[in-house]
């Protein structure tokens, strides 16, 4: 039961007025609380009446036993024995009546208990006082803080177009196989997806989280303890059981939070064990029945996606669980700061909270393509709402004077829903000829730092649903195919430093240059007249947009000690005084330092980055060659950042 029934009983120290106020804040039924109290009073009266009947039946049974014993021993005269027999028969008849009444009382008691439980399950958790009271999310969600500078959306492309251009997914082939919102991730799309998962795991393990990969299906009775009734209709996919009838129906999980809630089902937990931190890694399945027509392009809102979830269990203490919620949202903020995604943290209005949460923070990242912030993280404190349903208690026994059992508090927070994270990365890191990879993801991308466009936009070329392979392989087109995985040496191929005014896209290599060579073949194919069906379909798509060089690029400082494969031995890393001696710069030592750090100054840009970049770009430093790969990577990265932003480093 989500809320303790004793909270509804004023005579037992409960406070139904507090529950009514919470319901009012949720814009939910306040009358339901009074109905529960009335139904509970009826249940308690029925329970009392049943106890009285059982007590009366026991007394009658005792009298019957005494009379039968006397009759068996034939104690008394014949008239006395006859009278005892008559009295015994009457008592037996009375007992039979009482049996029927007890059975009826127990049946009514069971029915009323089920009705009370069902009604209590509809009442939400007690809304925290810090939550803004409103039903209007668009107007009244409160912004708690912001980080980063949102990129100007002018002239930028949407994530679905970008993912197509880099050869990252096949939406139409996916829809043909799986229906609406189906898709295939391919090549660099798969690599990005796995990079976010693996970076998320490394990020949370660094913070002491235990990684769990849960079952993807749950039994109905267990799922009912952690999911609201409307979720069964709007969100959850049902999987039918086996033909032999031994395995009942199950439900696919919508988030790893659901099975992890039941990980300690029916357990008593020692308070000394707490808190516990789990990192849930799973594929998630959602019907999105309530989101018809929303975000139909790309992979922002789909039926199947991967997610890295934070989950915490703390002792039964509201102050401690609120503190844990702040720690979990702070971890999510640090994650997206390391990726360089501008974001805002909002406090969700009371009318939009799910029943389990007393407060929910959302972290919304900036999407230039939407020209808006969109949700990437939800962080909820559910206190003991879910643990009551799962019977997860803390403390080995009730202490003297305690009125109720103690249940653990449970909290959950998204770290990374990979599909949405990919969308955000594409929009914030797009350039004129491709997409840069944030520094922290490079080790998880096999060293790839740039994802070039390998095919034209579907929005302005009318690419058919399933293009057939060309009959003749032309040299230029063939060279374009391997260009995508060969993006790692893009900056290595540059032979001269990048000047400050030149964007990162001015560098080129044979691999990158090969990609545009496929354009004539594609253009020739696009000269064919579109069918009426294609014209009708393309009429509903947004018009193509130009691809100017971006004026702003989000920075992504690396968190080097969080990345596997990098040594923590900083003693071997050249220091800045070793690199810079007066006007002289030791380029080899600079390259060695930049193999370890993202910036000259370390994990974040500093005045040394601005100073040395200007020196090298203006020709003030000799000896920079294509062989200095780390220096070339750093030059490309710093050149892509607006001069005004670089000036702030000094």
N, C-alpha and C positions, 0 to 999 in steps of 0.2 A: 504494500500500500504506500503510495508516494508521500502523503502527509499522515502524521500520527493522528489517529482518531481522537486521542485525548485532547488535542488542540481545539477540538470542536466542543468539548465538554467543560462548560464553565464551572460546574460543581467539583471537577477534579483538577482545577487550576488552569484549565485551558483558556484561550482568548479568541473566541470566534470573531470578535470585532476586528482583530488584526487580520484575520483571513478575509473578512469582508472588504477591508480597505485595500488589500492586495488584489482582490478580484475587481474592485472598482478601478484600480490603476491599470489592470489588464484589459479593461473594457469588456469584462466577462460577467457572467450572471452572478450577482450578489445574492439573489433569491435562492440560488442553489445551496448556499451555506445554511440557510434556514431550513430548507427541505432535508438536508443531510441531518441536521440536529433533530428534526421531528422524526425522521426515519430511524435514527439511532436511538431516540427515546423509546420508540415502538419496539425496536430490537431488544433494548435493555429490559423493557416491561415483559416482553415475551420470554426472555431468558429467565427473569425472576419468577414468572409464572411457571415455567417449565421446572425450575428448581423446586418450587413448592409442590408441584404435582409429583415429582420424583421422591421427595421426602415423604409425602403422604402415602405413596405407593409402597415405599419401603416399610412404613409402619404397618400397613395392611398385610404385607407379605410376612412380616414378623408375627402378627396375630394368627395368620393362617397356619404358619409353621407350628405355633404353640398348640392350636386346636388339633391339628392333624397328629401331633405327637401324643396328645391326651387320648384321642380316639384310638390310636394304634395300641396304646397300653390299656384301653378299656377301663380308664379310671372314672368311677362314678356309676350311678344307677343307669338303668336303661333309658329312663326319661331324661336324665341329664345328658347321656350320650346322644340321644336323639336331638336334644336342643343344641348341643355342640355341633352336630352334623349340619343342622339347619343354618346355624350361625356361620359355619365354615363355608357352606355353599354361597351364602350371601356375600361373604368377604371375597370369595373367588370371583363372583360376578362384579363386585366393586373393583377388584384388582384389574379385571379385564377392561372395565370402563376406563380406569386410570391409565392402563397401557395405551389405549387408543388416544386418550387425551395427551399423554406424554409424546407419543409419536407425532400427533398433529402439531404440538407445540414445537417439537424439534424441527419438523419440516418447515414451519413458519419461521422459526429462528434462523434456519439455514438460508431460506429465501430472502429474509430481510437483511442478513449479513451480506449476501451477494449483491443486493440492491445498494446497500450502504457503500460497499467497496467500489462498485461501479460508479457511483456518484462522486465519491471522494477522488477517484482516478481522473475525473474531469476538472478538478480544482488544481490550479497552477501553484507552483512554489511561491513562497512569500517574496514579493518584489523588493529589491534593495532600495533604500531611501535615495541613493545617488542616481537612480535611473530616471531620465526625463519622462514625465507622464504625458503621453500622447498616442494617438493612433496613426499619425502622419509621419512616416519615415522620411519622406522627401523634404519636409520642412523642419522637423523637430529632432532628428537624430543630432546629438550634440558632438561637435568636433572637440576632442580632448587635446590633440596636438597634431602637428604636421612635420614632415621631414623632406628635405630635397626640394629641387626646383622643377616644377612641371615643364615638360618640353612643349614648345609651341607647336600646335598641331598643323599649322599651315603647310600644305603641300605634302604631308606625310601619308603613308599608306596604312590600310587596315591590316590587322594581324592575319586574317584569312587569305588575303592576297599575298602577303609576305611569305606565309608558310607554303603557299603554292609555288611561288617564284624560286624559293631555295630548294624545291623538290622535296618538301618535308611531309606532304600528305596527299592522299587521294580521296576526296570527299564523295565524288560521284560513284566510284567503284565501291566505296564503303556502303553507300546508300543502297546500291544494287544488291549487296550481300546481306546487310543488316537492317535495312529500312531507314526511316527518318532519323537523322542525327548519327548515322553510322559513318565510319571513316576508317581508312588505313593510315597509320603513321608509316613513313618510309625514310630510309637513309638518315639524313641529319635530323629529321623529326624524331625518329626513334632515339638517336644519340642524345638529343636535348632532353627527352623524357627520362631516359636512364640517368643522365647527368644530374638532373634535379633530385631524383630519388637518392642517388648515391651521395650527393652533397648534403642532402637533408639528413641522411643516416649519420654521416661523419660529423655534422654540426651538432646533432643531439647526443651522440655518444660522447663527444667531447665534454658535454655538460652532465654526464652521468646517467643518461637515459638507457634503459634496457630495451633493446629492439625486439618487437613482436610482429610476426606475420600471422594473422589470425585466420580461422576458417572463413571462407567466403559465403557460407550458408549457415543459417541459424534455425533451430526449431521454433515453431510458432509460439509456444508458451514462453520461451525465453525471450524471443523478440518482443512479445507483448509487454514484457517488463521494462523494456528500454525505449520503445517507440510509441508515439501517440497513435490513437485510432486512425486519424486522418492520414497518417503516413502510410498505412497499409494500402489505402486507396490511391494516393497521389504519388507515392515515392517508391514503394517496395515491389520487387518482382517476386512472384510466387513460383516455386519449383515443386512439381508434383512428386510424391513419393514413389517407391518401387511397386511393381505389379503384385508382389507377394503380400503386400499389406503390412509388412513388418517395419517399414520406414515411412513415417508420416510426412506431410507436406512441410516444406522448408521455405525460407525467404532469403534472397540474396541480400547481402549487407549493402547499406547506402554509405557507410563510413566504418572504419575500423573501431571507432568509439563504441559501436553497438556490441560486438563480441568481447571487447576488452572490459566493458562494464560487467560482463558475466565471468570474467577470468577467475575471480575469487568468489564465485557464487557459493552461498551457504557456509562461508568460512568465518571463523573468529580470528581477528588480527590483533596481534600485540601492538600496542601504541608505540612501543620502542622501535618497531619496524618502519614506522611512517616518518616522513612521506615516501611514497613510491612514485617513480617516474617511468612511464612507458612510452616508447616511440612505435606507433602502429604503422606498418607498411602494408598497403593492400590495394587491390583494384576495387573500385566502388561502382555500384550499379544503381541508377535512379531512373524512374519512369518519367520524371519531369512533367507529370500530367497537369500540374497547375501552372506550367510555364509555356503553354502553347503559344507559338508565334514569337517568343522572346529569344534573342540571340541565336537566330537560325543559321548564321554563317560561322564557319570555322569550328574550332574545338573549345570555345569558351563555355558553352553549356551543352553537354552531351550525356548520353545514357551510360557510358562506361569511361572511366578515367582512373588514374592512379593518384594516391594521396599519401603524404607523410603526416601523421597525426601525433600531437602531444596529448598525453593522458596522465593525470596525477591523482593520487589517493592520499588524503591527509586525515588526521584525526578529527573527531567531531567538535570542531571549534570554528565558529564563523570568522573570527579574526584571522585565523591561520589560513582558512580557505580563500578569503579575500586577498591575503598577501600572496598566496600561490597564484591566483589569477593575474595579479600584477606582474609576477615573475614570468609567467607563461607568455603574456602579450609582449613583454620586454624581449623575450627570446625571439619571438616572431619578428619584432622590429629590427633586432640586430641582424637576423637572417636577411631581411630585405634591404637593409642598409648595406650589407656586404655585397649585394647584387646591384646596388645603385638604383633601385626603383623608388622614385618619389612616392610618398604615401601619406595618408591621414588615418588616425585612430578615432573611431567614433563610438559613442555610447548609444546603443540601440534603444529606441523608445519602448516603453512598457507594453504598449499594445501589440508589438511585433515579437515579443519574447515567446519562445516555446514554453510549454508547461514546466519543464524541468529546471530552467535557468532562473536564477534570481537576478542576474545581470549578465549582459553579453556585450563584449567589445568586438567590433569588426575593424579589421585593418584593410583599407581600400587603397590600392595602388593606382597611379596615374596611367591612363591609357590615352595617348595622343589621338589615336584613331577614333575613339569615342568622344574625345575632348571632355573627359570626365574621369572621376575616380570610380573604380569598380572593386567589388569585394574579392579579396584573396584569402582572408583569414577570418574565422569566427572563434571567439574565445569565451567560454561560458563557465560560470560557477553554478553547479547543480546541487550543491550541498549534499544532503542525505536523501534526496528525492529518488534517485536511481538505486542507491544501495539498500533502501528499504524493500524495494521490489525484488532485489537479488539476495536479500538477507545476508548482507556483508556487515558484520559488526566489528567494533573495536573494543578492546578490554576483555579480559577473560570472564568477568562476571560483574553483575551490578554491585556497586559499592553501597555501603550502609547509608540509607537516607535518599538514594537516587530513586526517582519516580518512574523513569522510563529506560528502555534499552538504548544503548549508544550505537549509532551507525556511522560508518566512515563518510567523509565528504569526498565527492568525485568532481573532477574538473576536466574539460577537454578544450583543445585549441588546435586548429589547423596550423601546420607549419608550412606545407606546400602542396596545393592541388596542382599537379604538374601541367595539366592542360592550360589552365588559366595563367600559370607562371610563364609558360612558353609564349602565350599571346602577349603578355606584358613585356617580356624580353624583346620580342620581335618589333613591337611598336616603339619601344624606347631606344633600341640599339640599331635601328635601321639606318642605312646609308644609301647613297645614290646607286650603288651596284651590289648591295648585299646587306648582311647583318653581322655586326661584330658580336663576339662572344664575351660576356663579362669575365673579368680576370679570375674570379673564384671558380668558375665553371671549366676553365681551360684544362686543368688536370683531369677532370672527369669527362672531357670531350676528346681524349687522346691527343691533346696538344693543339687541336683546332682553335684558331683565334678569329677566323672570319669565315662566314658562310655566304659565298657569292650567289647571285641569281643565276640559275641554270636553265630557266625557261621563262617565256613571256607570260604576262598576266592573262588569266582567263577572262578578265573583265573587259579587255579591249582587243582580244584576238579571236574570240569565239572558238577556243580549243574544243574539239569534240570530246564526248564522254569517255570513250575508250580508244585513243588514237592507235592505229595499226602501225606495226613496225615498217619503216621505209624499205622498199624493195632493194634500193642501192644505197650502200653506206658511203656517204661523201666524207672525205677527210676532215673537213672543218667540223661537220656535225658530230663525227665520231670523237673528235678531241674534246668536245664540250661535255660528254658524258662523265669522264673521270674528273672533271674540273671540281665538282663539289667536294669529294673526299680529299682532294689535294689542296684544300684551303689553308692548311697549316703553314706551307712555305710562302704565303702571300707576302708577308713583310720581309721574309728572308731574301726575296728576290730583288728588293730595292737596292740600288747601287749607290744612291746618294741620300743624305738626310732629307727629311721632309721639312720644308720651310713652314713657319708659323701660319702663314695665310693659306697654305694648301691643305685641303681636307685629306682625311685618310684614304679617300677613294681615289686620289691621284696616283697612288702607287700601283704598279702592275707587275705581273709575272707572266711567263708563258702559260701557266695553268689558268690564271685568271683571265688572260686575254683570249683564251680559247673559247670561253663561254659565249661572248657575243657572236662568234663565228657561226653559231647555229642559227642566228636570226634570219639570214637569207632563205634557208630551207623552210623555216617556220613561216616566213612572210609569204613565200611562194604557195605554201599549203593554204594560208589564210586568204589567198586571193579567190578561193572557191566561194561561191555564193552561199550564204547561210540559209538553212531551211527555215520555213515559217515557224516551226517549233522552237528552234534555237533563238530566232529573233524575239519571239514572245518571252522566252525565258530570260534572255539578256536584258529585255526592257525593264525587268523588275530589279536588276542589279544596279548598284550605284555607278555613276559614270567614272571612267578612268581618271586618275589624278596624276599630275606631273611629279617627277622625282628630283626635286632640287637637293643640293647638298645641305644637310642640316646645319643650323646655326648653333645648336646646343646638343651635347651628347652627355648622358648621365654618367658620372664617374662610378667606378666599381672597385673600391680599394680591396685588395686581397687580404684574407685572414690566413696568413701563411701557415701558422701552427695548427690550423684545423684541417689542412689538406694532407691526405695520406701521400707518402712518397717523398715528402720534403723533410730534410733533416732539421732538427731543432738546435743543432750545434751552430750557434751564431758566431763562435770564435773564429771559424774559417771564413766568414763573410768579410770582405774588405770594408773598412770603415770610411767615412767621408773624408777625414783628414788624410787617409792614405791615397784617396782618389784625387783630391783637389789640393794642389800645393801652389799657392799663389795663382798665376794665370794658367798654369799647366794642369791638364786633365789626363789621368792615366786611363785610357779607354778600355784596356783589357781588364783592369780592376773594376771599372764601372760596369762592364758587361758581366763580370762575376757576381757583383752585388745585385744586379737586376735579374740574375737567374734565381735569386732567393726572394727578393722583395719586388712588389709591383711598382714601387716608386723609389727614387733615390733616397728620399727621407725615410722610407720604411713601408709600413702598411697603408699610409695615407700620404697624399701629396703635400709637399712643403716648399719653402722658398728655394731649396736646392734644386728641385725639379724645374721651377721656373727659370732659375739662373742658368743651369747647365743646358736646358733646352734652347734658350736664346743663343748661348755661345755656340752650340753645335750647329743650329739652324742657320746662323749667320756666317758660318765658316771659321769661327774662332777656335775650333778644335780640329787638329789634324789626326788622321789615322783611323777615322770611322769607316769601316768597310761592311760589305754584305755579310761577312763572316761573324760580325758581332750581332748575333741574332736577338739577344735580349735587349741590346741597345736599340736595334731597329724596331722591335716590338714596342718598346717604351716611347720612341719617337712617334710612331704611328698613333699610339694611344693618346699621348699628350697633345699632338697636333689636332686631333679631332675635338678637343675641348676648347670652348670659346675663349678668346684672348682675355675677355673680361674676367672669366672664371680663373684663368691662370694668374692674372694679376692679383687676385685675392689671396693666392698662396704666399705671396711675398709679405 
